[in-house]
Structures are given as structure tokens and as C-alpha cells.
Amino acid sequence: MFKILIVEDDTRLVSLLKEHLHKFGYTTQSVDDFETVRDQFEDFDPHLVLLDINLPKYDGYYWCRQFRSLSTCPIIFISARDGKMDQVMALENGADDYITKPFDYEIAMAKIKSHLRRAYGSYAAGHNERTLSVSGLTLDVERLSLSLEQAHTELSHTEAKILDELMKKPEQVVSRDRLLEKIWDDQAFVDDNTLNVYITRVRKKLAALGIQEGLQTVRGRGYRLTPNWRDDA
């Protein structure tokens, strides 16, 4: 039974979300005290979070960072703020998706189901307990971790998906369209900034392992993982 945490201060919307989620058999909990959001997250240990931006005390971006420091569970923003930068900031702070209010509940439920399936079900990165290794760089798609020799770093689901695709074809160009197709079911949400944000985050994770120029942009075509770190071995 999947558990979904709703971090939203509009009680009417919370009630409607719970009604629809319960129809799909999900267990839900909504935040009732916005002073103790982190504690409620830890106590409930959700499989997925629905998160608004405009909240009492701290905004949703703050809580997204807090959740991401504790878990790699999917986080979906649900907000009336429809600006491009709001969506980019959500992704930069660790979110996996963004739904703009007002929204169609059938589409929202489909997105929730899709993220749960990708994170935990038959499409989950770790369903086949796979690992990929390129010149000593190892991606553990089940544990969402990336390692090189004794160093390792944790990944989000989306970062792992991008690296999964790049590491399957080292030194080959992977097109932007291929990455978008691999990562998102609904490309209507995605623009150039969205993918750019995730590529920047992947580069930071590689840099944390001492890899500075391993992920290259091929202008007009896509991206290429070049295992130049092996030259320093």
C-alpha cells in the first residue's frame, strides 16, 4: 500500500485529493501543523509527496530540500504559480514533477501512478537490480548511488535515469529527445530549461567524485559521457 503525504494548506483541495487518492487504494496523510512538517514526513515515511509552494512559515522549496535530504521518494509540486522559473526552481530544489492549479484530477492521478510505478514498480530503476560500470564509475540503479573508487554520491531518481541512459552508450551522443523520452511520460511539462537543470545537477554529482569534464554537451545534438577520468588513473 503506497503512502502519500500532502503538504497543502487549502483544506478543500486536501479533501478532494484524499478522496481521489483513496479511490486508487493509496494511504494518505496531510500536514496539520506547518511548524513540524519535517517531523511529520519522517514519522509517516511516504512513498510520494504532493507539495504546494505557498505555505505558512516556510515555502515549498524549503520543505522540498528538507525532504530530499531524507529521502529519494518522488516529490510533485502542485501550485497555482505557473511561471517558468517557479517550475525550474522546483526542479532545482529536488522535485520530480510540477502540476499547475487548477488541474484535471485524472491527469494528476495518472502522474502520481506513473511516478510510483517508476520509483517502486515494474519500471523502477532497480527492478532488475542493475548496475552499470564505465571505467570504474559505477551506477547502482537500485540504491540510487554513483561511485568511483572509494568516493560515492547519492542520486535522485531523475539523475539516475539520465546517467543510466548515458552510461549505456559511453562516448556516444545521446540526444536531448531521447533523454526527455526516457525520463518523462508527459513532455508537455518539459522545456529546455528543465533538462538543462537536471544536466547541471548530474554534472555536480560527477564533480563530487572528482570528474570535471566527463559529461559533454554536443551542440545541436545532445550529450556524451566521455570517460576521461581513466586517463588520470
N, C-alpha and C positions, 0 to 999 in steps of 0.2 A: 504494500500500500504506500503510494508516494505521498509525502508530506509537503505542503506548500505554505510558505509564510507570506502573509500580505502586510506590507508596510505602507499604509494609506490612512489618511485622517478623514476622508469622506466616508462617513458611516453607511450612507446609502449605497455607494459604489462597493464598499466592502461586502455588504449584504448580498448584492447582486453577483459579485464574483464568487462568493462562497456557494450561492445557490447553483451556479453553473458548474463549479468545480466538483461539488458533491454529486452531481448527476454523472460525472465520469468516474466516481469512486475515489476521488482524492480526499485525503485528510487535510484540513486547513486550520490555520491559526492566524489571527490578526493581532497586530501590536496594540495593546491597550494603554501603554504608558511609554511616551516618547522620551522619557528620561533613561529608560533601561532597555533600549532596543537591542543593544549588543547582547545583554544577558538573556533576553527572550530568544534571540537567534540561537545562542549556544544551548539553551535548555531544550528547544524544540528540535534543533538539528535538522533543518528542512532539506529536501531534495531539490527545491527550486524556490526562488524568491520573486515576488511581484512587488515592485518598489516605485513609489512616487518621488518626484523631485522636491516639490514644495511641501515641507513637513514642519511641524513645530520644533523649535530649538535648533537642530541641525538638518541640513538638506539631504536629499537622497544620495548625492555624490559622496558625501562624508560617510554615510552608512554603507554605501557600496564598497568603499575602500576598507571599512571595518570588516564587512562580511568576507571580502576577498582575502583578507589576512588570515581568516579562519577556515575557509572552505573554497573548493573549486566548483561548487554547485552552480547551475545556471541562474543568472540574475537577469530579469526582464524589467526594464523601466516601463511604467505606464504613466504618461504625463500629458497634460494639455499643452505643454510647451512644444511647439512643432518646428522650432528653428533648427537649422543645420548644425550650429555649434552646440546646441543642447544635446543633440544625438552624438556628436563627436565627443563631447565631454563625458557622456555616459560610458562610451566605449573606452575612453582613456582611463576612466576610473574603475574599469573592470567588468562592465556589463557585457552581456552576450546578445541582447536584442533591445529594441525600443518600439513601443506601441503608442501611438498618439491618440489621445482622447478627442472626441468621442470615437469609440471603436466598435466594430462588429464582434459580438461575443463568440460567434462561430469561428471567426478568424483568430481571435485571441486564444480560444481553446485549442485550435489546431497548432498554433505556435508553441503553446505550452507542451502539448503532447509531443511535438517534434523535438523540442529541446530535451525532454525527459527521455525520449527514445534514443537520441544521440548520446546523451550522457550516461544512461544506465541500461538501455535495452539492446535490441539486436543490432542497432547501428553504432553503439558505443565504441569509442576508440579502443577500449580494452576488451571488447567482447571475445576476441580471439587471443588475448594475452600476447599481443605482438610487441616486438621491439625491433627497431631499425638501428643500424650502425653504419656510419660513414667515417672512415679514417679515425676511428677511436671515439667519435662523437656518437653517443647512444641516446636514442629517444625511447623511453618506456611509455607507450601509449596507454597502458592500463593505469599507471601510477601518476601520469601527467608530470613526468620529470625528464630533464635533459642533463646529461653528464659527459664530462670529458676528463679522463684520468680520475683524479680524486675530487674534482670540483663538480658540483651539481646545482641545478636551479629548478624551481617548481614552475609549472606552466598552467595557463588557463586552457579550457577545452579548445577554444578557437586558435590559440597559439600552437597547441599540439596538432591540430588539423592542418595548419599551414606548413609546419615542419614535416609532418607526415608526408604531405604531397611533395615537398621539395627534396626530402631525403630519399624518396623512391627513385628520383632521377637526378642524382648528383651530376653537376657540370652540364646539365641540360636546362634549357629555358622552360619554365612553367608559366603559361600565360596568365594574365590577370583574370580573364574569363574563366579559366579552369579553376583558379583558386576560389572565385566567387561561387561557381557551380558546386564546388566541393563543400564549401563552408555553410552557405545559406540556402534554405529552401525557397525563400521569397526574396528575389533580387530587387524587388521594388524598394526595399528599405536601404539598399546598398548604393553608395555613390563612391567616387574616387577617394574622398576623404576617409571614408570608413575603412577601406582596405589599407590606405596609407597609414592610418593609426595603428592597425594590427601589425603591419610590416615593421614599423618603428619599434613596437613592443617586442617583436621577435628579435630584432637586432640588439635590443638592450639585453635580452636574455642570453644571446650568444656572447655579447661583450662581457657579461658576468662570468663567463667561462674562459675569458681571455681571447675570444675570437672577434677580431675587429672588422675584417673585410670579407667575411665568409659569405654573406648574403648580398648579392649584387643586383642592381637594377639594370635591366637591358631595355633601354628607352624604346618605347613603342611596341614592346613585345611582352615583357613580364619580368620574372625574377629567376635568378640562378644561384644555387648553393655550390660554391667552389671551395673544396676542402684544402684551402691554402695553409691552414694551421698545421698540417702534417709536415710542411717544409721546415717548421721550426723544431721538429722532433729530433 
